[in-house]
Amino acid sequence: YLDDHWEIGTGGNFLGRLYADLANTASIPSCFIWNGMMSYRIDENYSIQMNVTNIMDRLFYDNSYFANNSENHVTPGAGRTVTFLAKAKF
C-alpha cells in the first residue's frame, strides 16, 4: 500500500522450456513474463483496479501441439494486456 487509497503490486511468471515433439528434439524457449497492478480504494465498499500482464510485450508460447513429424504447432501467448476492474462490496 502506498497510503489508505493506493495500492501497487508486481510479479511475474517463469515459463520453462517445453518440448514440442515426442522425441524431445524441438523445444519452445523459456521466458519470464512480468505483470503489475494498481488499485485505488474510493471508500470501504468501492475500488477500481488496473492490471497489466506481459508488461514488456514479450513474445512467448503458451503451448505446443504435435501432430506428426512434419506438422508441429505452437500457440503464442497474449501480448501486453491491460484490464480494468470496478469492485463493490455489499
N, C-alpha and C positions, 0 to 999 in steps of 0.2 A: 504494500500500500504506500502511495506517496503521501496521502493525507486521508481525511474522512470520506472523500468522494472519489478520488482517482486511484486506480489500480492498474499496474502493468505487469506483464509476465512474458517469459520467453522460454523456449525449449526446442528440442529437436528430436528427430528420428534418424537412426542409423539403419540403413538398408544394406545388409551384407550381400556379397556376391552370390548370385543364383546361377545354377547350371541351366542351360537352355536346351539340352538334348539328353537322351538316355545314356549315352556313353560318357557324359561329363567332359566333352571336348570343347564345347562352346559355352560361354558364360556371359551373364549380364553384370556389368561392373557395380561395385558397391558405391554408395552415395550417402551423404549427410544432408538432411532437409531441415532447415531452420524455420521455426514458427514463432509467432508472437501474438499478443493480445493487449488491448487497452479497454478499460471499462470506466464508466462514470456512474456513480450511485446518486440518483436525483434525490431520493429520500429513502426511508426504511422499506418501502414497498416497490419502488421503481428504479430500474437501472437500464443503461444502454451499453452495448459492448461491440467492439470491432475485433475480429480475428483475421490474421493474415497467415496463410500457410504457404510454404515454399517461398519465403521472403526473397531469396536470391534468384528465383526463377530458374532453378537448375533443371536440366533435362535428366530424367531418371525413368526407370521402367518398373511398373507395379508388378508385372507378371510376364511369364513366357508360356507359350503353348507349343508343344512338339507334336507334329502330325506324322511326319516321316523324314527320312534323311535329306530330302530336297525341299522340305516345307516346314520352316520354323516361324513362329510369330511372337512378337513382343507387344505388350500393352504399355504405352507411355503413361507416366503419371501426370497428374494435373500440374500446370504451371502455377505461377503466383495466383493465389485466390484470396479475395477479400470477402468476408461475410459480416453482416451486421445483425445484431440481436437486440430486441427490446424485451426486458423481463419485468414481470409483475407478480407480486406475492399477494395472495388473498387469504 
